[in-house]
């Protein structure tokens, strides 16, 4: 019993080392690619390499999140290759250790890390990506840009115009059919010099054809008495599709914040379908990591020291990984289009990969 526990501990440590190596390799590549991409996108602006590297650093955890299935499968292939090169797989087999026995510590490690990824690393990645977006927004110089923020504090809008800047806040926002209705609206107009020019307070507003129809509005200017209007028309670049597109991508929302986002969008009359899909995908992600490790074991089960055999195995593992990736993208796209139910779109790649890998392993192990 002590021998088995020592072996299982050794296997778990070996996988952790291989996983760390795979993570460092993938992270380095992603960091390099991000630097190149950010440099290309900001080529017309004179920014230092230190700022580019800082932006790439803040974006790295979110990019790594999407690559984790490949990283975990790569770690499994690496550790089994190490065991095969050192003939340790032969030793494991000779003492009667089945594939399920020496896979159990690896699976345990993957489950623990998968849960930690969802509950700890994902919120950190979302927070760092928010900093990346803030830094990226400071580099935007388009006059017609319309930054939007939409959360449980209501709707915030900033429009850059030729005569200055307009900042708007609506405490309550609802979509009714194909129209947008807002309550407790405040509009601040600033000049090109950044000085306050005018404030408009309205009890309600409606968005129609690129303009805001304000009701029960009070207009206040410096040094003048406020003026009341029953109705007031405010030109705006804001449109309903633009509001939908302004929502934070579900992938950049923390696992712990997703339920609040879903409840808020449902209450506001907007679709929370994409966020529900992301919620289920995060819940399924630990099992997906386990499935990828099992898929890596499929191509690394039989001990062999021939380089040609291992080359074909690595190519096969990479091909299987990309097949899972494309399958998950297809189901995710069908889920976003509401062609598939949310649970099926999020869980089917994980379950199919798990069942296929287990079937092959049972066949290889038990014939």
Order of alpha helices (4+ residues) and beta strands (2+ residues): alpha-alpha-alpha-alpha-alpha-beta-beta-beta-beta-beta-beta-beta-alpha-alpha-alpha-alpha-alpha
